[in-house]
C-alpha cells in the first residue's frame, strides 16, 4: 500500500470527535437520560402488566406453584432480557450518533470562531469555507457575501 494513503487513512481514523467536550458530553448525557427514562417507563408498564396477570391467577384460585405462574415468570424474564439488550444497543448507538452529529455541528462553529479571530488579529479577510459534509453549509457563502458588502461600503 502507498505510504501516503496509509497516513491519510490513519489520520481519518484518529479524527477527534470531542471538539467541545463539555457541550458534546452534555448532549450525550441528555440523550442517554432520555433513553433511560423511556426504558424505565416501558419496563414499569410491562412489570405492572405481568403483575396484573399474576394477580388474576391468584384471584382465579390457582395455587402458587401452578404452571401458569412459572410461565408468567419465564415470559417476563425473556421480555426483560430482550428489552435490556435493546436499551443497551440504543444507548450505544445513541451515544455514537450524538457524538457524530455534534461533531458535524461544532466543527463549522469552531471554524467560524477561528475565521473571525483571524480577522480581528490580522485585519485580513480571507474567504470562509467549511468541510465538505459539515452542517450549516450555507453560512460561508452568506458570511462571505456580507463581508464583501461591508468591504465595498467602507470604500
C-alpha positions in Angstrom: 0.0 0.0 0.0 1.1 3.6 -0.7 2.6 5.2 2.4 0.7 8.5 1.7 -2.6 6.6 1.5 -1.9 4.8 4.8 -1.1 8.1 6.7 -4.3 9.7 5.3 -6.4 6.7 6.3 -4.9 6.5 9.8 -5.4 10.3 10.3 -9.1 9.8 9.4 -9.4 7.0 11.9 -7.9 9.2 14.6 -10.2 12.1 13.9 -11.0 13.9 17.1 -14.8 13.8 17.8 -14.8 15.5 21.1 -14.0 19.0 19.8 -16.0 20.8 22.6 -16.2 18.0 25.2 -18.4 19.9 27.7 -21.1 20.6 25.2 -20.9 17.3 23.3 -20.9 15.2 26.5 -23.9 17.2 27.8 -25.7 16.3 24.6 -24.7 12.6 25.1 -25.9 12.8 28.7 -29.3 14.3 27.7 -29.7 11.7 25.1 -28.8 8.8 27.5 -31.1 10.1 30.2 -34.0 10.4 27.7 -33.5 6.9 26.5 -33.2 5.6 30.1 -36.4 7.4 31.1 -38.2 5.8 28.1 -36.8 2.4 29.0 -37.9 2.8 32.7 -41.4 3.7 31.6 -41.7 0.7 29.3 -40.1 -1.7 31.9 -42.5 -0.4 34.6 -45.5 -0.8 32.2 -44.5 -4.4 31.4 -43.9 -5.2 35.1 -47.3 -3.9 36.1 -48.9 -5.9 33.2 -47.3 -9.1 34.3 -48.2 -8.4 38.0 -51.8 -8.0 36.8 -51.6 -11.4 35.2 -50.2 -12.8 38.4 -53.0 -11.2 40.4 -55.6 -12.6 38.0 -54.1 -16.1 38.5 -54.3 -15.8 42.3 -57.9 -14.4 42.1 -59.0 -17.3 39.9 -57.8 -19.7 42.7 -54.7 -21.1 41.1 -52.2 -22.5 43.6 -48.8 -20.6 44.0 -46.8 -23.4 42.4 -49.1 -23.7 39.3 -47.5 -23.9 35.8 -49.3 -20.6 35.0 -47.1 -18.6 37.4 -43.9 -20.4 36.1 -45.0 -19.4 32.6 -45.6 -15.8 33.6 -42.2 -15.6 35.3 -40.5 -17.2 32.3 -42.1 -14.8 29.8 -41.4 -11.8 32.0 -37.7 -12.8 32.3 -37.4 -13.3 28.5 -39.0 -10.0 27.8 -36.7 -8.2 30.2 -33.6 -9.7 28.7 -34.7 -8.5 25.2 -35.7 -5.1 26.5 -32.4 -4.7 28.3 -30.5 -5.8 25.2 -32.4 -3.3 23.1 -31.9 -0.5 25.6 -28.2 -1.2 25.7 -27.9 -1.2 22.0 -30.0 2.0 21.7 -27.7 3.7 24.3 -24.6 2.7 22.4 -26.0 3.8 19.0 -27.4 7.0 20.6 -24.0 7.9 22.0 -22.2 7.3 18.8 -24.7 9.2 16.7 -24.9 12.1 19.1 -21.1 12.5 19.0 -21.0 12.2 15.2 -23.8 14.7 14.7 -22.5 17.1 17.3 -19.1 16.9 15.6 -20.7 17.9 12.3 -22.3 20.9 14.0 -19.5 22.1 16.2 -16.8 21.9 13.5 -18.3 24.7 11.5 -18.8 26.8 14.6 -15.2 26.4 15.6 -14.1 27.3 12.1 -16.3 30.4 12.3 -14.7 31.3 15.6 -11.2 30.9 14.1 -12.2 32.9 11.0 -13.4 35.9 13.0 -10.4 35.7 15.4 -8.1 35.8 12.4 -9.9 38.9 11.0 -9.7 40.5 14.5 -6.0 39.8 14.9 -4.7 40.4 11.3 -7.3 42.6 9.7 -7.2 40.3 6.7 -10.4 38.8 5.3 -10.0 35.6 3.5 -12.9 33.6 2.2 -14.6 31.4 4.7 -15.2 27.7 3.9 -16.3 24.6 5.8 -15.5 20.9 5.3 -17.4 19.2 2.6 -20.0 17.3 4.6 -20.4 19.7 7.6 -23.8 21.1 8.6 -24.6 24.8 8.3 -23.0 24.7 4.8 -24.9 27.8 3.7 -23.2 30.0 6.2 -19.8 30.5 4.4 -21.5 32.0 1.3 -23.7 34.3 3.4 -20.9 35.5 5.6 -18.5 36.0 2.6 -21.2 38.0 0.8 -21.9 40.1 3.9 -18.2 40.8 4.4 -17.9 41.8 0.7 -20.8 44.3 1.1 -19.1 45.7 4.2 -15.8 46.0 2.4 -17.4 47.8 -0.6 -19.3 50.2 1.7 -16.1 51.1 3.5 -14.5 52.3 0.3 
